[in-house]
Amino acid sequence: MWQNYDVIEFVQQLRSEFFDSFFVAVSFVIDMPLLMLVIAVLYWCVDKKYSVVITISYFIGSILNGLVKIIAQTPRPADTRIAILYGDSTKSTYSFPSGHSQYASSLATAVSVKAYQSKIKHKWVLYTVSVFIALLGGFARLYLGVHFWEDVLAGLAMGIVLMSILIWAIGKIENELWYIAFLVPLY
């Protein structure tokens, strides 16, 4: 595929011990802990149905992302010009598209749509935080040297599209028990 190292090299000019640790933590948190926290908060405090939509998005997104990775078979960045800062687990997996970017943008889309539908003031704060988290997640993957910029953009786009489709589809379901039917085969 593309395998353009210029963007990774440019981003890694920021390298420092602090940023190395920070972006490893960002990448870890965006993968599962942040998702679980948001799902729990949404479920208990905001909207049970929406938390189910995010859970479904995570499962379907994981499957879809894995299939695209198998089809594209794009190797991870591996060049002496860049540092790979996120362990050995990425060496045995493909690069395109970025799953972390997909999960982050999916979550950002869900939070933004929920904010838009709500009656809260200062919705722009939720929009801004959501977009920032999604972009930070993608930037972290570049900084860590485990994805190309094309992988990140594709992941961001996949997350937005998948979550938008799911929000629309789940919104069409009248009986709340039907959306739980999505979870059983996915689980």
MDAnalysis code that builds the backbone (N, CA, C; Angstrom):
import MDAnalysis as mda
import numpy as np

u = mda.Universe.empty(561, n_residues=187, atom_resindex=np.repeat(np.arange(187), 3), trajectory=True)
u.add_TopologyAttr("name", ["N", "CA", "C"] * 187)
u.add_TopologyAttr("resid", np.arange(1, 188))
u.add_TopologyAttr("resname", ["MET", "TRP", "GLN", "ASN", "TYR", "ASP", "VAL", "ILE", "GLU", "PHE", "VAL", "GLN", "GLN", "LEU", "ARG", "SER", "GLU", "PHE", "PHE", "ASP", "SER", "PHE", "PHE", "VAL", "ALA", "VAL", "SER", "PHE", "VAL", "ILE", "ASP", "MET", "PRO", "LEU", "LEU", "MET", "LEU", "VAL", "ILE", "ALA", "VAL", "LEU", "TYR", "TRP", "CYS", "VAL", "ASP", "LYS", "LYS", "TYR", "SER", "VAL", "VAL", "ILE", "THR", "ILE", "SER", "TYR", "PHE", "ILE", "GLY", "SER", "ILE", "LEU", "ASN", "GLY", "LEU", "VAL", "LYS", "ILE", "ILE", "ALA", "GLN", "THR", "PRO", "ARG", "PRO", "ALA", "ASP", "THR", "ARG", "ILE", "ALA", "ILE", "LEU", "TYR", "GLY", "ASP", "SER", "THR", "LYS", "SER", "THR", "TYR", "SER", "PHE", "PRO", "SER", "GLY", "HIS", "SER", "GLN", "TYR", "ALA", "SER", "SER", "LEU", "ALA", "THR", "ALA", "VAL", "SER", "VAL", "LYS", "ALA", "TYR", "GLN", "SER", "LYS", "ILE", "LYS", "HIS", "LYS", "TRP", "VAL", "LEU", "TYR", "THR", "VAL", "SER", "VAL", "PHE", "ILE", "ALA", "LEU", "LEU", "GLY", "GLY", "PHE", "ALA", "ARG", "LEU", "TYR", "LEU", "GLY", "VAL", "HIS", "PHE", "TRP", "GLU", "ASP", "VAL", "LEU", "ALA", "GLY", "LEU", "ALA", "MET", "GLY", "ILE", "VAL", "LEU", "MET", "SER", "ILE", "LEU", "ILE", "TRP", "ALA", "ILE", "GLY", "LYS", "ILE", "GLU", "ASN", "GLU", "LEU", "TRP", "TYR", "ILE", "ALA", "PHE", "LEU", "VAL", "PRO", "LEU", "TYR"])
u.atoms.positions = np.array([
    [0.839, -1.177, 0.000],
    [0.000, 0.000, 0.000],
    [0.885, 1.242, 0.000],
    [0.550, 2.276, 0.766],
    [1.256, 3.557, 0.663],
    [2.606, 3.558, 1.371],
    [2.611, 3.267, 2.617],
    [3.820, 3.188, 3.430],
    [4.691, 4.439, 3.321],
    [4.120, 5.556, 3.648],
    [4.824, 6.818, 3.633],
    [5.349, 7.098, 5.043],
    [6.660, 7.104, 5.188],
    [7.285, 7.296, 6.493],
    [7.485, 8.765, 6.852],
    [7.284, 9.677, 5.912],
    [7.568, 11.086, 6.155],
    [6.749, 11.665, 7.306],
    [5.456, 11.334, 7.358],
    [4.595, 11.872, 8.409],
    [5.021, 11.322, 9.769],
    [5.319, 10.035, 9.830],
    [5.758, 9.443, 11.102],
    [7.058, 10.099, 11.559],
    [7.981, 10.269, 10.646],
    [9.253, 10.930, 10.985],
    [9.006, 12.344, 11.503],
    [8.118, 13.068, 10.855],
    [7.811, 14.435, 11.270],
    [7.222, 14.453, 12.684],
    [6.256, 13.567, 12.941],
    [5.607, 13.501, 14.253],
    [6.611, 13.084, 15.330],
    [7.487, 12.156, 14.992],
    [8.435, 11.664, 15.992],
    [9.554, 12.657, 16.307],
    [9.575, 13.793, 15.656],
    [10.514, 14.842, 16.038],
    [10.173, 15.412, 17.413],
    [8.967, 15.157, 17.875],
    [8.535, 15.602, 19.201],
    [9.020, 14.689, 20.326],
    [9.702, 13.620, 19.986],
    [10.053, 12.577, 20.954],
    [10.722, 13.112, 22.208],
    [10.232, 12.610, 23.336],
    [10.818, 12.853, 24.648],
    [10.332, 11.730, 25.556],
    [10.938, 11.575, 26.694],
    [10.487, 10.526, 27.621],
    [9.050, 10.762, 28.048],
    [8.721, 12.021, 28.299],
    [7.357, 12.336, 28.709],
    [6.361, 11.948, 27.627],
    [6.580, 12.409, 26.388],
    [5.653, 12.103, 25.298],
    [5.618, 10.605, 24.988],
    [6.750, 9.920, 25.101],
    [6.744, 8.469, 24.887],
    [5.758, 7.810, 25.848],
    [5.876, 8.131, 27.127],
    [4.980, 7.555, 28.140],
    [3.541, 8.017, 27.941],
    [3.379, 9.297, 27.652],
    [2.045, 9.869, 27.481],
    [1.288, 9.191, 26.343],
    [1.935, 9.036, 25.190],
    [1.231, 8.474, 24.034],
    [1.040, 6.962, 24.144],
    [1.901, 6.275, 24.881],
    [1.640, 4.865, 25.175],
    [0.381, 4.778, 26.040],
    [0.283, 5.655, 27.050],
    [-0.897, 5.667, 27.919],
    [-2.159, 6.027, 27.132],
    [-2.072, 7.020, 26.263],
    [-3.224, 7.414, 25.438],
    [-3.684, 6.233, 24.595],
    [-2.748, 5.558, 23.975],
    [-3.083, 4.432, 23.111],
    [-3.741, 3.302, 23.903],
    [-3.238, 3.063, 25.106],
    [-3.818, 2.026, 25.960],
    [-5.230, 2.400, 26.393],
    [-5.399, 3.626, 26.863],
    [-6.691, 4.063, 27.385],
    [-7.754, 4.090, 26.292],
    [-7.403, 4.545, 25.102],
    [-8.386, 4.642, 24.026],
    [-8.852, 3.267, 23.573],
    [-8.028, 2.270, 23.732],
    [-8.415, 0.941, 23.265],
    [-9.578, 0.373, 24.066],
    [-9.439, 0.190, 25.351],
    [-10.504, -0.447, 26.106],
    [-10.947, 0.330, 27.349],
    [-10.048, 0.816, 28.200],
    [-10.514, 1.455, 29.439],
    [-11.449, 2.638, 29.220],
    [-11.126, 3.513, 28.267],
    [-11.985, 4.657, 28.016],
    [-13.345, 4.203, 27.506],
    [-13.342, 3.244, 26.619],
    [-14.587, 2.723, 26.079],
    [-15.470, 2.152, 27.193],
    [-14.885, 1.364, 28.074],
    [-15.656, 0.768, 29.165],
    [-16.197, 1.843, 30.122],
    [-15.384, 2.860, 30.397],
    [-15.828, 3.949, 31.267],
    [-17.001, 4.699, 30.649],
    [-16.887, 5.043, 29.369],
    [-17.961, 5.773, 28.699],
    [-19.231, 4.925, 28.633],
    [-19.077, 3.650, 28.321],
    [-20.253, 2.766, 28.265],
    [-20.929, 2.702, 29.631],
    [-20.142, 2.558, 30.688],
    [-20.715, 2.480, 32.038],
    [-21.420, 3.780, 32.419],
    [-20.789, 4.921, 32.156],
    [-21.399, 6.214, 32.486],
    [-22.682, 6.401, 31.687],
    [-22.630, 6.117, 30.397],
    [-23.839, 6.241, 29.582],
    [-24.946, 5.309, 30.070],
    [-24.579, 4.078, 30.379],
    [-25.586, 3.094, 30.792],
    [-26.278, 3.521, 32.083],
    [-25.501, 3.901, 33.092],
    [-26.059, 4.189, 34.405],
    [-26.577, 5.612, 34.553],
    [-26.033, 6.551, 33.800],
    [-26.370, 7.957, 34.043],
    [-27.116, 8.654, 32.911],
    [-26.976, 8.163, 31.692],
    [-27.510, 8.931, 30.566],
    [-28.557, 8.140, 29.785],
    [-28.130, 7.063, 29.111],
    [-29.031, 6.383, 28.181],
    [-28.559, 4.949, 27.958],
    [-29.337, 4.000, 28.449],
    [-28.968, 2.587, 28.319],
    [-28.853, 2.169, 26.856],
    [-29.793, 2.626, 26.040],
    [-29.808, 2.251, 24.634],
    [-28.535, 2.729, 23.928],
    [-28.100, 3.916, 24.256],
    [-26.893, 4.458, 23.623],
    [-25.649, 3.673, 24.015],
    [-25.598, 3.232, 25.259],
    [-24.448, 2.435, 25.678],
    [-24.411, 1.109, 24.921],
    [-25.570, 0.564, 24.624],
    [-25.640, -0.663, 23.836],
    [-25.170, -0.397, 22.401],
    [-25.546, 0.758, 21.856],
    [-25.101, 1.116, 20.502],
    [-23.573, 1.173, 20.447],
    [-22.955, 1.776, 21.450],
    [-21.489, 1.866, 21.475],
    [-20.870, 0.476, 21.609],
    [-21.467, -0.367, 22.430],
    [-20.964, -1.733, 22.586],
    [-21.068, -2.498, 21.269],
    [-22.193, -2.381, 20.605],
    [-22.379, -3.035, 19.307],
    [-21.356, -2.500, 18.305],
    [-21.141, -1.194, 18.322],
    [-20.161, -0.580, 17.426],
    [-18.768, -1.155, 17.673],
    [-18.423, -1.349, 18.922],
    [-17.104, -1.897, 19.235],
    [-16.961, -3.313, 18.671],
    [-17.969, -4.150, 18.873],
    [-17.894, -5.526, 18.375],
    [-17.893, -5.584, 16.847],
    [-18.848, -4.903, 16.229],
    [-18.908, -4.912, 14.771],
    [-17.652, -4.253, 14.190],
    [-17.231, -3.170, 14.815],
    [-16.029, -2.477, 14.364],
    [-14.793, -3.350, 14.438],
    [-14.671, -4.130, 15.501],
    [-13.528, -5.044, 15.631],
    [-13.517, -6.081, 14.516],
    [-14.685, -6.626, 14.241],
    [-14.795, -7.632, 13.180],
    [-14.490, -7.003, 11.818],
    [-15.116, -5.870, 11.546],
    [-14.910, -5.179, 10.273],
    [-13.444, -4.768, 10.100],
    [-12.848, -4.219, 11.146],
    [-11.460, -3.790, 11.094],
    [-10.539, -4.973, 10.823],
    [-10.800, -6.084, 11.497],
    [-9.995, -7.284, 11.282],
    [-10.098, -7.802, 9.864],
    [-11.305, -7.781, 9.306],
    [-11.493, -8.230, 7.926],
    [-10.753, -7.339, 6.928],
    [-10.851, -6.031, 7.123],
    [-10.149, -5.112, 6.224],
    [-8.642, -5.304, 6.344],
    [-8.145, -5.515, 7.558],
    [-6.704, -5.758, 7.751],
    [-6.263, -7.016, 7.000],
    [-7.070, -8.064, 7.065],
    [-6.730, -9.313, 6.372],
    [-6.752, -9.120, 4.860],
    [-7.741, -8.374, 4.373],
    [-7.840, -8.136, 2.934],
    [-6.687, -7.254, 2.444],
    [-6.413, -6.170, 3.157],
    [-5.372, -5.226, 2.721],
    [-3.961, -5.755, 2.974],
    [-3.769, -6.477, 4.060],
    [-2.470, -7.058, 4.441],
    [-1.317, -6.052, 4.351],
    [-1.553, -4.862, 4.859],
    [-0.524, -3.829, 4.869],
    [0.380, -4.031, 6.086],
    [1.665, -4.193, 5.865],
    [2.557, -4.372, 7.007],
    [2.652, -3.102, 7.853],
    [2.958, -3.291, 9.116],
    [3.174, -2.166, 10.017],
    [4.444, -1.432, 9.608],
    [4.571, -0.183, 10.033],
    [5.810, 0.538, 9.755],
    [7.018, -0.223, 10.319],
    [8.027, -0.355, 9.518],
    [9.258, -1.031, 9.945],
    [10.407, -0.443, 9.141],
    [10.981, 0.589, 9.669],
    [12.064, 1.267, 8.977],
    [13.011, 1.828, 10.033],
    [14.276, 1.856, 9.737],
    [15.262, 2.339, 10.705],
    [15.127, 3.835, 10.972],
    [14.407, 4.557, 10.127],
    [14.222, 6.005, 10.319],
    [13.259, 6.335, 11.447],
    [12.429, 5.364, 11.844],
    [11.429, 5.644, 12.873],
    [11.607, 4.703, 14.056],
    [11.089, 5.139, 15.198],
    [11.111, 4.312, 16.401],
    [9.744, 3.674, 16.581],
    [9.736, 2.389, 16.866],
    [8.491, 1.681, 17.173],
    [8.402, 1.647, 18.695],
    [7.418, 2.348, 19.246],
    [7.369, 2.567, 20.691],
    [6.238, 1.832, 21.393],
    [5.615, 0.900, 20.721],
    [4.450, 0.260, 21.342],
    [4.577, -1.256, 21.381],
    [5.670, -1.758, 21.794],
    [5.817, -3.176, 22.076],
    [5.841, -4.080, 20.863],
    [5.947, -5.365, 21.159],
    [6.082, -6.386, 20.126],
    [4.751, -6.885, 19.582],
    [3.644, -6.566, 20.243],
    [2.354, -7.127, 19.830],
    [1.943, -6.664, 18.438],
    [2.418, -5.518, 18.002],
    [2.012, -5.010, 16.696],
    [2.768, -5.671, 15.551],
    [3.863, -6.346, 15.840],
    [4.673, -6.944, 14.777],
    [3.943, -8.064, 14.038],
    [3.017, -8.726, 14.723],
    [2.336, -9.863, 14.110],
    [0.974, -9.485, 13.522],
    [0.650, -8.200, 13.507],
    [-0.641, -7.765, 12.979],
    [-0.424, -6.792, 11.827],
    [-1.493, -6.566, 11.079],
    [-1.437, -5.650, 9.950],
    [-1.747, -4.223, 10.384],
    [-1.436, -3.299, 9.501],
    [-1.508, -1.885, 9.835],
    [-2.804, -1.200, 9.406],
    [-3.312, -1.521, 8.222],
    [-4.438, -0.785, 7.650],
    [-5.753, -1.488, 7.884],
    [-6.718, -0.815, 8.477],
    [-6.804, 0.517, 9.059],
    [-6.484, 0.484, 10.551],
    [-6.338, 1.646, 11.152],
    [-6.038, 1.740, 12.577],
    [-7.291, 1.463, 13.402],
    [-7.251, 0.401, 14.185],
    [-8.382, 0.069, 15.057],
    [-8.562, 1.085, 16.169],
    [-7.461, 1.550, 16.754],
    [-7.549, 2.553, 17.819],
    [-8.221, 3.827, 17.301],
    [-7.847, 4.249, 16.112],
    [-8.463, 5.448, 15.526],
    [-9.944, 5.207, 15.264],
    [-10.259, 4.010, 14.823],
    [-11.662, 3.670, 14.556],
    [-12.475, 3.721, 15.834],
    [-11.978, 3.118, 16.904],
    [-12.717, 3.106, 18.170],
    [-12.876, 4.522, 18.714],
    [-11.806, 5.313, 18.625],
    [-11.852, 6.679, 19.142],
    [-12.848, 7.537, 18.367],
    [-12.867, 7.429, 17.045],
    [-13.796, 8.252, 16.265],
    [-15.231, 7.750, 16.394],
    [-15.393, 6.466, 16.581],
    [-16.718, 5.904, 16.804],
    [-17.297, 6.465, 18.109],
    [-16.479, 6.457, 19.141],
    [-16.884, 6.988, 20.436],
    [-17.156, 8.486, 20.338],
    [-16.287, 9.212, 19.634],
    [-16.474, 10.657, 19.468],
    [-17.768, 10.956, 18.721],
    [-18.078, 10.154, 17.724],
    [-19.316, 10.343, 16.968],
    [-20.525, 10.104, 17.862],
    [-20.477, 9.044, 18.655],
    [-21.595, 8.727, 19.550],
    [-21.815, 9.845, 20.565],
    [-20.747, 10.311, 21.169],
    [-20.868, 11.375, 22.169],
    [-21.369, 12.662, 21.512],
    [-20.870, 12.983, 20.336],
    [-21.294, 14.208, 19.637],
    [-22.769, 14.155, 19.248],
    [-23.209, 13.016, 18.738],
    [-24.618, 12.885, 18.360],
    [-25.507, 12.962, 19.592],
    [-25.089, 12.316, 20.669],
    [-25.869, 12.360, 21.917],
    [-25.922, 13.784, 22.451],
    [-24.818, 14.500, 22.381],
    [-24.798, 15.900, 22.826],
    [-25.736, 16.738, 21.969],
    [-25.721, 16.517, 20.666],
    [-26.588, 17.249, 19.742],
    [-28.062, 17.018, 20.075],
    [-28.404, 15.773, 20.440],
    [-29.787, 15.418, 20.741],
    [-30.233, 15.886, 22.122],
    [-29.288, 16.208, 22.980],
    [-29.625, 16.576, 24.363],
    [-30.005, 18.049, 24.470],
    [-30.444, 18.404, 25.651],
    [-30.844, 19.787, 25.900],
    [-29.789, 20.537, 26.710],
    [-28.611, 19.982, 26.805],
    [-27.581, 20.634, 27.602],
    [-27.074, 21.903, 26.916],
    [-26.651, 22.837, 27.743],
    [-26.018, 24.043, 27.207],
    [-24.567, 23.703, 26.911],
    [-23.916, 24.508, 26.171],
    [-22.487, 24.348, 25.882],
    [-22.157, 22.987, 25.263],
    [-22.948, 22.604, 24.290],
    [-22.692, 21.345, 23.584],
    [-21.323, 21.343, 22.924],
    [-20.858, 22.510, 22.564],
    [-19.573, 22.637, 21.887],
    [-18.442, 22.043, 22.715],
    [-18.592, 22.048, 24.043],
    [-17.545, 21.473, 24.896],
    [-17.442, 19.968, 24.645],
    [-18.575, 19.280, 24.608],
    [-18.566, 17.838, 24.330],
    [-18.066, 17.551, 22.926],
    [-18.484, 18.349, 21.956],
    [-17.994, 18.180, 20.582],
    [-16.470, 18.308, 20.547],
    [-15.984, 19.360, 21.166],
    [-14.543, 19.637, 21.148],
    [-13.756, 18.523, 21.824],
    [-14.209, 18.106, 22.994],
    [-13.517, 17.030, 23.719],
    [-13.553, 15.739, 22.910],
    [-14.687, 15.430, 22.312],
    [-14.824, 14.208, 21.515],
    [-13.873, 14.201, 20.327],
    [-13.877, 15.286, 19.584],
    [-12.999, 15.375, 18.417],
    [-11.537, 15.341, 18.862],
    [-11.219, 16.039, 19.942],
    [-9.852, 16.047, 20.450],
    [-9.388, 14.635, 20.809],
    [-10.237, 13.875, 21.490],
    [-9.870, 12.507, 21.879],
    [-9.654, 11.638, 20.644],
    [-10.540, 11.759, 19.653],
    [-10.380, 10.966, 18.427],
    [-9.078, 11.315, 17.714],
    [-8.804, 12.594, 17.572],
    [-7.578, 13.018, 16.884],
    [-6.331, 12.681, 17.701],
    [-6.433, 12.807, 19.017],
    [-5.312, 12.449, 19.883],
    [-4.988, 10.965, 19.760],
    [-6.026, 10.139, 19.675],
    [-5.812, 8.701, 19.506],
    [-5.091, 8.381, 18.214],
    [-5.500, 9.016, 17.133],
    [-4.831, 8.812, 15.848],
    [-3.412, 9.326, 15.864],
    [-3.216, 10.493, 16.461],
    [-1.878, 11.077, 16.554],
    [-0.954, 10.173, 17.369],
    [-1.491, 9.592, 18.426],
    [-0.698, 8.682, 19.267],
    [-0.189, 7.495, 18.454],
    [-1.025, 6.969, 17.579],
    [-0.617, 5.804, 16.776],
    [0.510, 6.171, 15.811],
    [0.477, 7.389, 15.284],
    [1.582, 7.871, 14.439],
    [2.841, 8.078, 15.278],
    [2.677, 8.728, 16.408],
    [3.813, 9.021, 17.280],
    [4.514, 7.730, 17.701],
    [3.721, 6.712, 18.000],
    [4.284, 5.437, 18.463],
    [4.904, 4.628, 17.327],
    [4.697, 5.067, 16.090],
    [5.312, 4.408, 14.944],
    [4.667, 3.096, 14.552],
    [3.398, 2.908, 14.913],
    [2.732, 1.635, 14.617],
    [1.719, 1.735, 13.472],
    [1.512, 2.952, 12.955],
    [0.590, 3.142, 11.837],
    [1.101, 4.239, 10.914],
    [0.689, 4.142, 9.663],
    [0.900, 5.203, 8.698],
    [-0.285, 6.161, 8.790],
    [-0.130, 7.389, 8.264],
    [-1.219, 8.356, 8.363],
    [-2.463, 7.892, 7.623],
    [-2.287, 7.122, 6.564],
    [-3.434, 6.603, 5.818],
    [-4.239, 5.620, 6.665],
    [-3.542, 4.838, 7.485],
    [-4.215, 3.894, 8.384],
    [-5.091, 4.648, 9.379],
    [-4.536, 5.741, 9.910],
    [-5.254, 6.552, 10.897],
    [-6.480, 7.205, 10.262],
    [-6.315, 7.797, 9.097],
    [-7.457, 8.430, 8.422],
    [-8.544, 7.415, 8.084],
    [-8.151, 6.254, 7.604],
    [-9.137, 5.215, 7.283],
    [-9.863, 4.756, 8.549],
    [-9.124, 4.586, 9.635],
    [-9.742, 4.197, 10.906],
    [-10.724, 5.246, 11.404],
    [-10.327, 6.519, 11.337],
    [-11.227, 7.603, 11.745],
    [-12.501, 7.591, 10.911],
    [-12.353, 7.459, 9.604],
    [-13.518, 7.447, 8.708],
    [-14.415, 6.235, 8.980],
    [-13.804, 5.069, 9.158],
    [-14.596, 3.860, 9.425],
    [-15.400, 4.010, 10.712],
    [-14.798, 4.580, 11.739],
    [-15.498, 4.764, 13.010],
    [-16.682, 5.694, 12.891],
    [-16.498, 6.799, 12.180],
    [-17.579, 7.768, 11.999],
    [-18.727, 7.139, 11.210],
    [-18.393, 6.479, 10.103],
    [-19.423, 5.877, 9.256],
    [-20.159, 4.755, 10.000],
    [-19.409, 3.862, 10.644],
    [-20.040, 2.745, 11.355],
    [-20.968, 3.239, 12.461],
    [-20.494, 4.179, 13.272],
    [-21.335, 4.670, 14.361],
    [-22.554, 5.403, 13.822],
    [-22.397, 6.166, 12.768],
    [-23.539, 6.879, 12.181],
    [-24.594, 5.898, 11.682],
    [-24.163, 4.848, 11.020],
    [-25.100, 3.832, 10.529],
    [-25.802, 3.144, 11.700],
    [-25.052, 2.785, 12.723],
    [-25.657, 2.107, 13.876],
    [-26.637, 3.001, 14.617],
    [-26.286, 4.265, 14.804],
    [-27.204, 5.188, 15.485],
    [-28.495, 5.303, 14.687],
    [-28.377, 5.415, 13.379],
    [-29.560, 5.496, 12.529],
    [-30.381, 4.209, 12.621],
    [-29.710, 3.057, 12.498],
    [-30.420, 1.766, 12.505],
    [-31.085, 1.493, 13.848],
    [-30.370, 1.706, 14.925],
    [-30.936, 1.459, 16.253],
    [-32.078, 2.437, 16.528],
    [-31.970, 3.648, 16.002],
    [-33.044, 4.630, 16.170],
    [-34.343, 4.206, 15.508],
    [-34.259, 3.349, 14.502],
    [-35.444, 2.870, 13.798],
    [-36.143, 1.734, 14.550],
    [-35.462, 1.155, 15.514],
    [-36.032, 0.030, 16.256],
    [-36.914, 0.566, 17.376],
    [-38.160, 0.160, 17.373],
    [-39.119, 0.646, 18.363],
    [-39.013, -0.120, 19.685],
    [-38.939, -1.430, 19.600],
    [-38.892, -2.261, 20.797],
    [-37.447, -2.358, 21.284],
    [-37.199, -1.934, 22.507],
    [-35.830, -1.899, 23.029],
    [-35.191, -3.280, 23.155],
    [-35.966, -4.325, 23.200],
    [-35.383, -5.667, 23.309],
    [-34.698, -6.093, 22.015],
    [-35.081, -5.513, 20.882],
    [-34.485, -5.907, 19.606],
    [-33.018, -5.526, 19.508],
    [-32.645, -4.391, 20.062],
    [-31.238, -4.011, 19.954],
    [-30.347, -4.918, 20.781],
    [-30.891, -5.535, 21.818],
    [-30.107, -6.502, 22.594],
    [-29.847, -7.752, 21.751],
    [-30.744, -8.051, 20.806],
    [-30.546, -9.193, 19.922],
    [-29.270, -9.055, 19.097],
    [-28.824, -7.833, 18.853],
    [-27.562, -7.605, 18.154],
    [-26.373, -8.106, 18.985],
    [-26.495, -7.954, 20.300],
    [-25.360, -8.288, 21.176],
    [-25.133, -9.792, 21.312],
    [-26.183, -10.586, 21.329],
    [-26.033, -12.012, 21.586],
    [-25.145, -12.694, 20.563],
    [-25.402, -12.574, 19.243],
    [-24.496, -13.244, 18.302],
    [-23.095, -12.632, 18.278],
    [-22.991, -11.335, 18.543],
    [-21.684, -10.695, 18.545],
    [-20.830, -11.149, 19.722],
    [-21.510, -11.356, 20.860],
    [-20.774, -11.766, 22.056],
    [-20.217, -13.154, 21.888],
])
